Amino acid sequence: MDVLNDRYELRERLGTGGMAVVWRALDLRLHRTVAVKALSRVLAADPSFLARFEREARHAAALNHPNIVTIFDYGVQEDAAYLVMELVEGESLAKRLRSVQRLDLADTLAVVSGILSGLSEAHRQGIIHRDIKPSNILLGPSGVVKVADFGIARASGDGTQLTDTGVLLGTVGYLSPEQCAGSSATERSDLYSVGCLAFECLIGRPPFTGETPASVMYQHEHAQPKRVSDLLPDVPAAIDAVVARSLEKDPVRRYASATEMRGALLGDPPRSRPPTEVSEVATQTLVRTAALGPQVASKAEAK
């Protein structure tokens, strides 16, 4: 049985991806169960990556928010770099979508609002995720939504890797147009990715698909996505508008912040509401007022 740095006993493999293997592990010093993400040896063999990894892991470890996976530790042992994180019992949004294909409106609101709540805190501290996608969203058994992989997304460079021939490898279904064009990601790039994810939750697929990464990137840059209402006619107008605005090609036309987008999504709910949940009453109210239309809704609020 492997033990990293004489402290983290790897007990059960939880998942494998292109960049890392995730283990259930026991912290022998604190006697608690944690998740250990051991990064691929190809990445660990790159000195420039290791330097970025250490820097970004340190930044990500400073994030403390109920909608962000907490990073406890990081390190390098021989040719292996790893992160030690809180263990979120449950499943990823990617796994949930594979089993149910799409979420209902209430579940979509809960998931997307939780993501935006976490991003609000990260952006406030100057940290951009750059790789928001279903596999980086964890759903806990109590309904909590947690964003994972802040440090890895930043250290690896926009969540993607380029070969020396310029061919893009990795997930492109959620990349913003500016990232596809090779420009730097901003907070609004993350919001575009959230829009892609919200679209998939409601429709069952991302807004753009294709046979090659290049074809999907081209669509992100140049093609207009369908409106959610074109494919799901009974979606509330307010939700349709939020997704459409988040998918604007020009970052300036998107929401200015995750906080603003979350407020638009939930109809600017009271600040006292827990950020990880959307109550049934709030969902029903939002659906009802969106269906009435802005003028009728305004009159109702005035009363």
C-alpha positions, -999 to +999 in steps of 0.1 A: +000+000+000+015+034-011+021+061+015+030+096+003+056+114+023+051+090+052+017+106+059-010+099+033-020+062+030-036+056-004-065+031+002-089+032-027-088+045-063-118+067-068-113+079-104-088+084-132-086+112-157-062+125-183-043+146-157-045+127-125-057+097-104-079+104-073-075+082-042-094+078-010-066+081+016-060+083+053-041+111+068-020+092+093-010+123+113-045+137+118-064+104+114-089+117+089-101+105+055-091+127+026-089+127-011-055+127-028-052+137-064-019+124-078-010+142-109+003+124-140+040+118-142+042+136-175+031+168-158+053+161-128+083+157-150+079+193-163+099+217-141+078+247-153+046+229-144+058+220-110+067+256-103+032+268-114+016+239-095+032+248-063+023+285-067-013+279-077-018+251-051-008+276-025-033+302-038-061+276-041-054+264-006-062+299+007-098+296-006-123+289+022-159+287+010-187+261+013-189+258-025-152+252-031-133+220-023-109+227+004-072+219-002-054+208+029-019+201+015+003+196-015+036+182-023+060+164-045+075+129-039+101+117-064+083+121-097+048+125-083+030+157-075-001+156-055-029+176-038-046+166-006-082+177-004-114+173+016-132+141+005-166+149-009-188+118-006-211+118-036-205+121-073-194+145-100-219+165-121-205+146-151-214+113-136-249+126-126-255+138-162-244+105-176-270+087-155-299+111-160-289+130-191-304+163-180-315+179-147-349+195-139-351+232-134-349+232-096-318+210-096-302+231-124-307+262-103-292+246-072-261+234-091-254+265-111-261+289-082-237+269-060-210+271-087-215+309-090-214+313-053-180+296-052-167+315-082-177+348-065-153+341-037-125+329-059-128+359-082-129+382-052-095+368-043-083+372-079-083+335-088-098+324-121-107+288-125-103+285-163-117+250-166-153+249-153-169+217-166-191+189-151-162+167-140-149+195-119-182+200-100-188+177-071-223+170-057-224+160-020-251+137-006-267+166+013-271+186-018-240+207-014-223+218-046-185+222-047-161+235-074-129+215-076-095+218-092-088+255-090-050+249-086-047+223-113-067+243-138-044+273-134-012+254-132-019+234-163-027+266-183-063+273-191-073+237-184-060+225-217-027+213-232-013+220-267+010+196-285+040+211-303+019+210-335-007+232-320-034+205-317-056+211-287-060+182-262-086+180-235-121+193-229-132+221-252-170+220-248-169+246-221-141+269-232-148+306-238-143+321-273-114+341-260-097+310-246-102+292-279-086+322-297-056+320-274-063+351-253-061+352-215-090+340-195-108+364-172-136+361-146-161+365-175-145+335-192-155+314-162-191+327-166-192+316-202-182+281-191-209+282-164-234+291-192-223+261-212-227+239-182-262+253-174-272+247-210-261+211-207-279+206-174-312+218-190-308+203-225-286+172-220-257+184-241-233+214-243-243+242-267-216+232-292-205+197-301-184+183-330-163+155-342-130+173-335-119+197-308-111+222-336-147+222-349-160+228-314-135+257-309-146+272-342-182+271-330-174+288-297-157+316-316-181+321-345-214+302-342-244+314-324-258+289-299-294+279-299-315+295-271-325+271-244-361+280-252-357+268-288-351+233-274-370+235-241-401+257-248-414+257-212-382+271-197-389+303-178-380+334-198-357+346-170-336+315-171-335+315-209-322+351-208-295+343-182-280+314-202-281+334-234-263+364-219-236+342-203-229+327-238-223+360-255-192+360-277-180+394-264-170+391-228-182+427-222-218+416-230-218+389-204-225+395-167-199+416-149-195+391-121-205+358-108-225+375-081-245+395-107-251+363-127-263+344-096-286+372-087-302+372-121-305+335-121-323+334-087-342+366-090-319+383-065-328+362-035-324+374+001-288+374+013-297+352+043-304+322+020-276+296+023-254+297-009-255+260-014-292+256-016-322+269-036-354+265-017-385+251-034-404+283-026-377+304-044-378+281-074-416+282-076-415+320-073-389+324-099-407+302-123-440+319-117-427+355-121-406+345-152-437+331-168-458+362-161-433+384-179-414+415-167-443+439-166-467+417-147-439+406-123-430+443-116-466+450-108-467+421-084-435+433-067-449+468-064-479+454-044 
